[in-house]
Amino acid sequence: MKNHFRIVLSFFALLIVQGITAQETSVMIRAKAKDAKFIGSSIGGAKIIVRNNLTGEILDQGITSGGTGNTDRIMKEDWKRHVTLSDENTAGFLAHLDIREPLFVTVEAYAPFNKKQATIKSSTQFWVIPGKDILGDGIVLEIPGFVVDILSPQTHEVISAEEKIEIKANIVMMCGCPVTDGGIWDASEYEIKARITGEDGKTSEVALKQTEKSSTFSAETKLAPGLYEVMVYAFDPSTGNTGLDKTNIIVRGN
């Protein structure tokens, strides 16, 4: 009976000690498009997951919210050590971790979360110390690429071989920032092309040009009867940013 009492007493003593030592620790986590701005509410945000690296347990998760940040500060000014790129309105996710001892965590960002054909996973690992908040810019995960959406032709569209086929796509940075001729993200510096592959395996390329509408690019072509995969890609040779989208069409004869 005495041994049983000692076990119960030790158990409750442990709970009390754990309750006293557990501390909520805050970590700001942000996702930033490579060569562009932060990923926030305007494009649906980045999905953030914080895990215990040893067990895989999810400690906190959520979506980054807020604006893309100050364009001049991020894209035009020289960065110096300890300069904060974000401000109180810049997109991020503030994770709250209840920890009793230093914990090695893995953070994953999936962004932009609402654009599944463009979503990139970026991750990192770091130690979190109880009571030592990581704020300001916090932990910033870089998301490379472009978001490419094919607007035309539509999926499985049937088109006559006599008709010109318009290939049209919307292309933005991973933060949603516009791609335009002469803009900060200058379309003239990027390769934007359609790769058209027939059922015989032969592939041809067509360059897309910007239309009057921001971030919208198009070209026209004609194809012989058959089944085709149409892929539109954007590539920046200076940064390595790449993005693409695909669709399939049917070209019929007379």
Backbone bond lengths (Angstrom), bond angles and torsions (degrees), N, CA, C in turn:
res aa  C-N    CA-C-N  psi(-1)  N-CA   C-N-CA  omega(-1)  CA-C   N-CA-C  phi
1 M - - - 1.463 - - 1.523 110.92 -
2 K 1.376 115.55 -42.09 1.461 119.57 178.76 1.526 111.28 -62.88
3 N 1.355 116.50 -40.88 1.462 120.08 179.06 1.523 110.89 -63.11
4 H 1.321 115.60 -40.54 1.470 119.90 178.77 1.527 110.27 -62.21
5 F 1.342 115.66 -42.53 1.463 120.68 179.25 1.528 111.18 -62.37
6 R 1.343 115.42 -42.05 1.471 119.72 179.54 1.536 110.74 -62.66
7 I 1.342 117.32 -40.72 1.467 121.20 -179.56 1.521 110.88 -63.51
8 V 1.348 115.27 -45.19 1.472 119.53 179.52 1.525 110.59 -63.47
9 L 1.352 116.22 -43.06 1.451 120.55 179.58 1.526 111.67 -62.90
10 S 1.325 116.63 -42.23 1.473 121.19 178.33 1.515 111.44 -63.09
11 F 1.346 115.57 -38.17 1.459 120.26 -179.85 1.524 111.21 -63.16
12 F 1.342 115.94 -47.41 1.460 119.58 -179.72 1.526 111.61 -68.50
13 A 1.328 116.36 -34.27 1.471 119.49 176.24 1.523 111.00 -62.39
14 L 1.346 115.66 -39.45 1.466 120.33 178.25 1.514 111.01 -64.17
15 L 1.341 116.06 -42.37 1.463 119.73 178.86 1.521 111.33 -61.41
16 I 1.338 116.07 -40.39 1.464 120.00 -179.71 1.519 110.58 -64.83
17 V 1.355 116.35 -44.04 1.467 120.64 179.96 1.525 110.25 -62.67
18 Q 1.345 115.38 -43.34 1.458 118.90 -179.64 1.521 110.96 -64.35
19 G 1.325 116.16 -40.73 1.459 119.79 -179.95 1.514 111.73 -63.22
20 I 1.346 116.35 -35.32 1.462 120.20 -179.05 1.521 110.94 -72.70
21 T 1.322 117.36 -40.19 1.457 120.43 -172.45 1.525 113.90 -85.15
22 A 1.336 118.36 -18.98 1.467 120.08 -179.72 1.526 109.26 -64.98
23 Q 1.328 116.65 133.97 1.463 121.14 179.40 1.521 110.25 -132.35
24 E 1.318 115.47 137.95 1.464 119.28 174.05 1.528 108.51 -79.69
25 T 1.305 115.34 125.23 1.460 121.85 -178.22 1.524 108.54 -121.23
26 S 1.315 116.53 128.64 1.474 121.73 -176.38 1.519 110.99 -98.71
27 V 1.326 115.27 137.84 1.463 121.81 177.82 1.523 108.78 -132.54
28 M 1.327 116.66 119.06 1.461 121.13 174.87 1.523 108.94 -81.41
29 I 1.325 115.99 128.97 1.467 121.63 -179.25 1.523 108.16 -125.53
30 R 1.317 115.76 130.24 1.462 120.99 -179.32 1.522 110.37 -129.22
31 A 1.315 115.63 153.23 1.465 122.22 172.92 1.525 107.86 -116.70
32 K 1.319 116.00 129.54 1.470 120.86 -177.32 1.519 109.91 -124.94
33 A 1.320 115.92 128.91 1.460 120.89 177.57 1.521 110.05 -65.71
34 K 1.327 116.68 136.62 1.461 120.70 177.50 1.518 109.73 -61.89
35 D 1.326 117.07 130.47 1.464 124.28 -179.53 1.533 111.33 62.36
36 A 1.333 116.93 25.02 1.462 119.56 179.31 1.521 109.41 -153.06
37 K 1.321 117.70 -147.42 1.462 121.84 -168.02 1.530 111.54 -112.04
38 F 1.319 115.68 -170.97 1.466 120.60 -175.34 1.530 111.04 -78.79
39 I 1.318 115.46 151.13 1.468 122.22 -175.87 1.519 108.66 -96.45
40 G 1.339 115.38 113.78 1.461 119.81 -174.22 1.510 114.40 -135.51
41 S 1.318 115.17 -150.90 1.461 122.38 -170.30 1.521 113.45 -62.20
42 S 1.328 117.95 -32.01 1.467 120.58 -174.20 1.525 112.87 -64.07
43 I 1.331 118.02 -21.72 1.466 120.39 178.51 1.537 111.13 -120.79
44 G 1.330 116.04 12.85 1.467 120.04 176.83 1.504 114.97 96.92
45 G 1.332 117.50 -3.28 1.456 120.85 174.99 1.510 115.27 79.59
46 A 1.337 114.42 178.67 1.460 123.02 175.85 1.524 108.07 -113.07
47 K 1.324 116.38 136.73 1.457 121.03 175.06 1.526 108.71 -80.08
48 I 1.321 116.88 124.03 1.462 122.67 -178.19 1.525 109.34 -112.51
49 I 1.322 116.74 131.71 1.460 122.25 175.74 1.521 108.47 -128.96
50 V 1.325 116.23 127.09 1.468 122.15 177.31 1.526 107.41 -110.00
51 R 1.342 116.40 124.50 1.463 121.24 -176.53 1.528 111.40 -122.99
52 N 1.321 115.09 149.00 1.455 121.64 164.39 1.523 106.47 -66.66
53 N 1.319 117.87 116.32 1.458 120.47 -173.85 1.530 112.55 -61.18
54 L 1.331 117.37 -33.31 1.461 121.04 -176.23 1.519 112.28 -75.37
55 T 1.343 117.39 -42.10 1.466 120.86 -173.45 1.518 113.69 -104.04
56 G 1.345 117.60 -17.62 1.458 120.60 -175.36 1.515 113.51 82.01
57 E 1.339 117.63 -0.88 1.468 121.23 -179.38 1.526 110.14 -61.99
58 I 1.349 115.89 134.66 1.462 120.69 176.16 1.526 108.80 -78.57
59 L 1.315 115.70 119.84 1.459 121.95 -178.70 1.522 111.74 -90.63
60 D 1.313 117.16 -32.57 1.460 122.80 175.62 1.518 107.93 -166.75
61 Q 1.324 116.15 156.36 1.467 120.59 177.79 1.519 109.16 -158.05
62 G 1.336 115.36 157.34 1.449 119.79 179.49 1.520 110.88 175.24
63 I 1.329 116.42 -171.27 1.464 124.23 -177.23 1.526 109.35 -115.78
64 T 1.326 117.15 134.26 1.462 119.40 175.07 1.527 109.50 -65.09
65 S 1.309 116.12 140.31 1.463 120.89 178.58 1.518 108.93 -137.95
66 G 1.329 114.38 154.85 1.451 120.31 -177.88 1.516 111.04 122.06
67 G 1.322 116.51 -171.56 1.450 121.67 -176.59 1.520 113.34 -86.27
68 T 1.333 115.45 174.84 1.462 121.29 -177.31 1.531 112.72 -82.51
69 G 1.336 116.68 -8.35 1.463 119.73 177.16 1.524 112.98 104.25
70 N 1.319 114.93 176.99 1.457 122.90 -177.73 1.526 109.71 -81.51
71 T 1.328 116.51 115.21 1.462 121.41 -175.00 1.528 112.15 -60.53
72 D 1.329 116.84 -46.12 1.465 119.67 -178.49 1.525 111.14 -61.76
73 R 1.318 116.41 -45.38 1.460 120.28 -177.80 1.521 111.21 -63.84
74 I 1.340 116.56 -41.39 1.466 120.76 -174.28 1.521 112.41 -80.91
75 M 1.331 116.69 -40.80 1.463 120.41 -168.14 1.530 114.71 -107.22
76 K 1.330 118.48 -18.04 1.459 118.95 -172.32 1.529 114.26 -117.96
77 E 1.335 116.85 -28.84 1.461 119.40 -176.86 1.524 110.61 -90.41
78 D 1.343 115.62 152.69 1.459 120.77 175.67 1.528 109.40 -71.95
79 W 1.321 115.77 135.48 1.464 119.92 177.58 1.519 109.75 -87.16
80 K 1.308 116.29 132.75 1.454 121.38 174.02 1.525 109.58 -118.73
81 R 1.302 115.65 163.35 1.457 120.55 -179.85 1.532 110.69 -56.35
82 H 1.337 115.09 135.58 1.463 124.32 177.82 1.531 113.09 72.74
83 V 1.317 118.36 4.36 1.462 119.94 174.06 1.526 108.63 -72.98
84 T 1.326 117.03 130.03 1.457 122.00 179.23 1.524 109.33 -89.81
85 L 1.329 116.66 124.22 1.455 120.37 -178.90 1.521 112.31 -83.23
86 S 1.320 116.59 -27.20 1.459 120.86 -176.63 1.525 110.95 -91.72
87 D 1.343 115.13 168.16 1.459 121.11 170.20 1.526 107.65 -136.83
88 E 1.327 117.17 -171.03 1.468 120.01 -174.25 1.528 113.31 -66.13
89 N 1.339 117.45 -16.19 1.468 120.80 -179.29 1.537 113.42 -100.87
90 T 1.329 116.94 -3.40 1.465 120.87 -175.35 1.526 110.88 -76.58
91 A 1.318 115.46 140.92 1.462 122.15 -175.23 1.519 112.44 -60.47
92 G 1.312 114.98 138.50 1.454 121.50 175.82 1.516 110.05 -171.37
93 F 1.318 115.63 172.13 1.464 122.15 174.13 1.517 107.82 -126.34
94 L 1.339 116.88 122.23 1.457 121.05 -179.46 1.524 108.77 -93.79
95 A 1.333 115.52 104.56 1.466 121.07 -179.80 1.518 109.77 -82.87
96 H 1.340 116.02 141.79 1.458 122.25 177.69 1.526 107.91 -117.43
97 L 1.327 116.56 117.54 1.458 122.02 -175.24 1.525 109.73 -116.80
98 D 1.336 116.28 123.77 1.467 121.10 175.10 1.525 108.10 -91.58
99 I 1.313 116.62 105.14 1.466 120.27 -175.85 1.522 110.61 -131.14
100 R 1.333 116.07 148.52 1.465 122.27 -178.53 1.527 112.18 -105.49
101 E 1.329 115.27 -17.00 1.459 120.29 -178.84 1.521 108.32 -149.63
102 P 1.336 118.33 163.13 1.469 119.75 178.41 1.526 110.90 -52.47
103 L 1.326 115.13 135.21 1.462 120.54 -174.31 1.522 109.88 -131.06
104 F 1.328 116.07 132.93 1.466 121.98 176.86 1.521 107.22 -89.47
105 V 1.333 116.47 119.40 1.465 120.77 -174.24 1.524 111.33 -118.63
106 T 1.322 114.23 156.66 1.464 123.05 171.82 1.520 107.82 -112.43
107 V 1.322 116.62 130.21 1.462 121.55 176.77 1.519 108.67 -114.00
108 E 1.326 115.72 130.23 1.465 122.13 177.86 1.525 109.04 -116.72
109 A 1.322 115.68 138.53 1.464 121.54 173.23 1.517 108.34 -123.26
110 Y 1.333 116.49 130.66 1.465 122.82 175.88 1.517 106.64 -115.76
111 A 1.353 116.27 113.65 1.462 117.99 -171.91 1.526 111.46 -151.79
112 P 1.367 115.38 152.19 1.460 126.38 -13.44 1.536 109.64 -71.13
113 F 1.332 117.55 131.80 1.456 122.07 -165.05 1.525 113.36 -66.42
114 N 1.328 117.97 -29.83 1.467 120.62 -177.76 1.529 113.85 -86.20
115 K 1.319 117.80 -3.95 1.469 121.05 -179.29 1.524 107.81 -112.95
116 K 1.334 116.11 85.34 1.463 120.88 -168.48 1.523 113.25 -62.87
117 Q 1.345 118.30 -34.71 1.465 118.79 -179.43 1.525 111.83 -72.16
118 A 1.341 115.85 -13.79 1.471 119.84 -177.39 1.527 112.65 -112.92
119 T 1.333 118.19 -6.83 1.460 121.21 -173.40 1.527 112.00 -62.31
120 I 1.322 115.57 128.49 1.462 123.63 178.11 1.525 108.75 -113.59
121 K 1.322 116.63 139.92 1.464 120.91 172.51 1.525 108.89 -97.14
122 S 1.326 115.14 126.74 1.455 121.22 173.68 1.523 107.24 -125.67
123 S 1.323 117.16 142.14 1.466 118.86 -177.91 1.525 110.98 -144.97
124 T 1.317 114.55 160.17 1.457 121.37 174.84 1.522 108.47 -152.82
125 Q 1.314 116.19 172.29 1.460 122.02 -179.96 1.528 109.40 -135.28
126 F 1.328 116.05 148.18 1.458 120.19 179.15 1.531 109.42 -165.28
127 W 1.321 115.44 165.72 1.460 121.94 176.91 1.527 110.15 -89.35
128 V 1.321 115.44 139.72 1.464 121.69 171.44 1.530 107.66 -114.94
129 I 1.329 115.73 128.02 1.459 121.87 -179.74 1.525 108.45 -102.25
130 P 1.340 119.44 131.77 1.466 120.64 -178.86 1.526 112.14 -52.52
131 G 1.329 115.60 129.42 1.459 121.22 177.37 1.512 115.53 79.34
132 K 1.340 117.73 -3.36 1.470 121.05 -179.83 1.529 109.08 -102.11
133 D 1.336 115.88 89.99 1.464 121.06 -177.33 1.523 110.92 -66.92
134 I 1.325 115.43 146.79 1.471 122.51 174.70 1.518 106.59 -114.73
135 L 1.330 116.36 104.44 1.458 120.79 -172.61 1.533 110.01 -122.98
136 G 1.323 117.43 -157.08 1.467 120.27 -175.45 1.517 110.34 66.17
137 D 1.329 116.68 -133.90 1.466 119.35 173.89 1.525 110.35 -61.43
138 G 1.328 116.15 -31.66 1.457 120.63 178.96 1.511 112.42 70.02
139 I 1.322 115.28 -143.59 1.457 122.71 176.44 1.522 107.80 -92.55
140 V 1.325 117.53 118.58 1.471 121.94 -176.97 1.530 109.01 -111.13
141 L 1.323 115.43 121.06 1.460 121.79 177.88 1.531 109.36 -102.66
142 E 1.328 116.43 128.18 1.466 120.80 -178.29 1.526 110.52 -85.43
143 I 1.319 115.28 135.51 1.469 122.61 -179.80 1.529 108.47 -118.25
144 P 1.340 118.52 106.40 1.471 120.25 -179.34 1.525 111.88 -81.76
145 G 1.331 116.18 159.46 1.458 119.82 170.15 1.513 115.78 119.93
146 F 1.331 114.19 -174.94 1.465 124.77 172.69 1.527 108.09 -127.24
147 V 1.327 116.06 154.15 1.462 121.12 168.05 1.523 106.96 -95.25
148 V 1.328 116.15 119.85 1.469 121.92 179.28 1.527 108.46 -118.64
149 D 1.325 116.18 124.61 1.466 122.61 176.18 1.525 108.87 -122.13
150 I 1.330 117.03 117.49 1.464 120.06 174.41 1.525 108.94 -75.53
151 L 1.321 116.69 122.66 1.462 122.84 179.68 1.524 112.02 -94.36
152 S 1.338 115.13 -30.37 1.464 121.45 -179.45 1.527 108.14 -156.39
153 P 1.354 118.07 139.67 1.460 128.79 0.82 1.519 111.97 -74.63
154 Q 1.324 115.64 161.18 1.450 121.00 179.84 1.523 110.71 -77.69
155 T 1.326 115.30 157.98 1.463 120.52 179.76 1.522 111.41 -57.48
156 H 1.340 116.01 127.83 1.472 124.15 176.72 1.524 112.54 63.28
157 E 1.335 115.96 23.05 1.459 119.63 177.88 1.528 110.19 -68.75
158 V 1.329 115.97 139.73 1.463 122.25 177.26 1.525 108.21 -99.32
159 I 1.328 116.27 121.78 1.462 122.04 -174.12 1.514 108.89 -127.01
160 S 1.303 116.19 139.21 1.464 120.80 178.64 1.530 110.31 -72.75
161 A 1.330 115.71 142.73 1.460 120.96 178.30 1.528 111.27 -64.66
162 E 1.326 116.93 -18.59 1.459 120.62 179.75 1.532 111.85 -80.89
163 E 1.324 116.37 -17.42 1.458 120.16 -176.10 1.530 111.59 -89.82
164 K 1.321 114.92 150.67 1.452 119.47 168.66 1.526 108.70 -76.30
165 I 1.294 116.06 138.41 1.461 121.26 179.89 1.516 108.69 -100.83
166 E 1.333 116.29 121.41 1.465 119.78 176.65 1.524 108.62 -89.37
167 I 1.324 114.64 123.89 1.460 120.86 173.72 1.522 106.71 -104.21
168 K 1.321 115.73 116.90 1.462 120.82 -176.20 1.521 109.24 -131.17
169 A 1.338 115.59 138.82 1.459 119.96 -179.47 1.518 110.88 -143.57
170 N 1.315 114.95 149.04 1.453 122.34 172.48 1.527 107.68 -101.31
171 I 1.325 116.68 130.20 1.467 121.06 -175.75 1.524 109.29 -132.51
172 V 1.335 116.29 123.39 1.461 121.56 177.16 1.526 109.01 -135.17
173 M 1.321 115.64 167.60 1.453 120.25 173.43 1.538 108.58 -70.22
174 M 1.332 117.32 170.07 1.460 120.23 -175.52 1.531 112.88 -68.48
175 C 1.324 116.73 -14.67 1.467 121.39 175.07 1.527 111.62 -92.14
176 G 1.347 116.81 -3.27 1.452 121.31 -176.21 1.516 113.32 93.77
177 C 1.323 117.84 -1.45 1.463 121.68 -178.77 1.528 110.07 -64.45
178 P 1.343 118.08 141.43 1.461 121.89 -171.89 1.528 113.67 -73.97
179 V 1.317 114.49 147.54 1.465 122.42 174.22 1.525 107.37 -107.47
180 T 1.338 116.62 114.25 1.467 120.87 -175.66 1.523 110.12 -140.87
181 D 1.320 116.34 153.43 1.458 120.66 175.41 1.523 110.01 -63.31
182 G 1.325 116.57 123.35 1.454 121.71 178.24 1.510 114.79 80.93
183 G 1.351 118.13 0.63 1.452 121.05 -179.22 1.519 112.00 -84.07
184 I 1.327 116.34 -175.64 1.465 119.92 176.87 1.522 109.36 -58.70
185 W 1.341 115.73 -42.40 1.465 120.97 174.79 1.530 105.84 -104.28
186 D 1.337 113.22 88.95 1.466 122.48 -166.20 1.529 111.21 -80.53
187 A 1.335 114.91 115.31 1.463 120.57 -178.74 1.523 112.35 -59.62
188 S 1.323 117.08 -28.85 1.463 119.90 -178.06 1.530 112.04 -68.28
189 E 1.326 117.20 -15.76 1.459 120.94 179.11 1.528 112.70 -92.92
190 Y 1.332 116.59 -3.95 1.455 121.16 -176.91 1.523 110.76 -109.66
191 E 1.323 116.22 152.63 1.462 121.50 170.59 1.524 107.65 -94.69
192 I 1.318 116.29 119.47 1.460 121.74 179.74 1.522 107.23 -125.53
193 K 1.319 115.41 109.56 1.467 120.19 -172.92 1.527 111.28 -140.16
194 A 1.331 113.67 158.47 1.461 120.98 171.46 1.524 108.21 -106.49
195 R 1.325 115.93 131.55 1.466 122.62 172.56 1.522 107.24 -105.38
196 I 1.319 115.64 119.56 1.465 121.18 -175.74 1.525 108.42 -112.39
197 T 1.325 116.30 119.30 1.462 121.38 -176.51 1.518 109.82 -119.01
198 G 1.337 115.83 124.29 1.456 121.23 179.08 1.518 111.65 -85.74
199 E 1.338 115.62 173.86 1.461 120.01 -179.66 1.527 111.98 -68.17
200 D 1.339 117.00 -14.32 1.466 120.82 175.93 1.530 111.99 -84.56
201 G 1.338 116.79 -2.34 1.461 121.38 178.62 1.516 114.67 89.30
202 K 1.324 117.93 -5.76 1.459 120.69 179.88 1.530 110.04 -77.34
203 T 1.359 114.88 139.61 1.462 120.92 -175.35 1.525 110.26 -124.30
204 S 1.319 115.25 138.81 1.466 121.13 173.56 1.524 107.82 -129.58
205 E 1.339 116.11 159.20 1.454 121.23 179.91 1.521 110.80 -122.36
206 V 1.329 114.72 144.60 1.461 121.90 177.76 1.522 107.46 -131.67
207 A 1.325 117.04 129.00 1.472 120.68 179.16 1.522 109.85 -79.33
208 L 1.342 115.93 137.31 1.456 121.45 177.01 1.527 109.47 -99.65
209 K 1.323 115.67 142.01 1.460 121.93 178.68 1.520 109.86 -115.14
210 Q 1.339 115.78 152.53 1.453 118.76 -179.95 1.523 111.31 -68.81
211 T 1.335 115.42 139.23 1.461 121.58 175.32 1.527 108.27 -89.06
212 E 1.315 116.15 -172.56 1.467 120.03 178.22 1.524 111.40 -69.59
213 K 1.342 116.91 -17.74 1.458 121.10 -178.07 1.522 110.13 -91.75
214 S 1.316 116.02 135.11 1.459 121.58 179.81 1.518 111.89 -55.39
215 S 1.336 115.80 135.67 1.470 123.91 175.04 1.521 113.94 66.59
216 T 1.312 118.22 12.31 1.456 121.87 -179.24 1.524 109.86 -113.31
217 F 1.334 116.24 129.92 1.462 122.42 -174.79 1.526 109.18 -129.83
218 S 1.340 115.48 147.24 1.458 117.60 -177.30 1.524 111.71 -151.57
219 A 1.328 114.03 164.60 1.467 123.10 174.25 1.522 107.07 -157.97
220 E 1.326 115.64 162.67 1.465 120.66 177.05 1.522 109.52 -122.37
221 T 1.331 115.58 147.61 1.455 120.61 177.90 1.521 108.83 -154.05
222 K 1.310 116.86 168.30 1.466 122.14 173.82 1.520 107.53 -125.93
223 L 1.341 115.67 145.43 1.455 121.07 -177.24 1.518 110.69 -132.20
224 A 1.327 115.16 149.05 1.461 120.93 174.57 1.529 109.42 -71.88
225 P 1.326 117.76 160.75 1.465 119.87 178.57 1.535 111.95 -55.59
226 G 1.334 116.41 141.66 1.464 121.03 179.46 1.511 111.86 152.06
227 L 1.317 115.17 -175.55 1.462 122.80 177.73 1.524 109.03 -102.67
228 Y 1.321 117.37 136.66 1.452 121.05 -174.75 1.533 111.95 -136.36
229 E 1.332 114.35 144.56 1.467 121.71 166.90 1.521 106.84 -101.91
230 V 1.331 115.54 128.07 1.463 120.91 178.01 1.523 107.87 -111.65
231 M 1.331 115.86 120.29 1.462 122.29 178.25 1.522 108.44 -117.95
232 V 1.320 116.61 128.86 1.457 120.90 174.27 1.525 107.66 -111.58
233 Y 1.345 116.22 128.55 1.460 119.39 179.90 1.519 110.61 -128.16
234 A 1.322 114.03 154.61 1.473 122.20 172.03 1.521 107.24 -123.65
235 F 1.331 116.07 138.72 1.462 121.13 -177.97 1.517 109.41 -141.91
236 D 1.321 115.61 131.07 1.463 122.10 175.67 1.530 108.23 -107.86
237 P 1.326 118.58 106.97 1.466 120.42 -176.98 1.524 113.74 -65.90
238 S 1.332 118.40 -20.14 1.461 119.84 -178.14 1.526 113.16 -82.61
239 T 1.336 117.69 -27.27 1.469 120.60 -178.25 1.523 113.02 -116.49
240 G 1.329 116.84 -17.76 1.456 120.17 -175.60 1.520 113.30 83.99
241 N 1.336 117.81 2.19 1.464 119.90 176.08 1.525 110.29 -59.93
242 T 1.325 116.39 132.33 1.461 122.56 -179.06 1.518 109.28 -140.95
243 G 1.326 116.18 143.03 1.463 120.95 173.68 1.503 109.49 -152.21
244 L 1.342 116.93 155.55 1.466 119.07 178.91 1.519 110.75 -156.97
245 D 1.318 114.02 163.50 1.461 122.95 173.05 1.513 107.31 -141.57
246 K 1.344 116.79 156.33 1.468 121.70 -177.78 1.520 110.46 -131.92
247 T 1.328 114.56 153.52 1.454 121.37 170.08 1.521 108.42 -150.33
248 N 1.317 116.96 168.03 1.461 121.84 178.36 1.521 109.82 -127.15
249 I 1.345 115.33 139.33 1.464 120.03 -178.70 1.538 110.16 -133.17
250 I 1.322 114.48 165.99 1.470 122.78 177.75 1.522 107.76 -121.40
251 V 1.308 117.41 124.73 1.464 122.44 175.75 1.508 107.28 -107.96
252 R 1.308 116.43 119.89 1.468 120.75 -176.74 1.521 110.85 -106.37
253 G 1.345 115.08 152.34 1.456 120.32 175.63 1.514 110.77 -84.51
254 N 1.309 115.23 -173.71 1.474 119.43 -179.60 1.524 110.78 -69.45
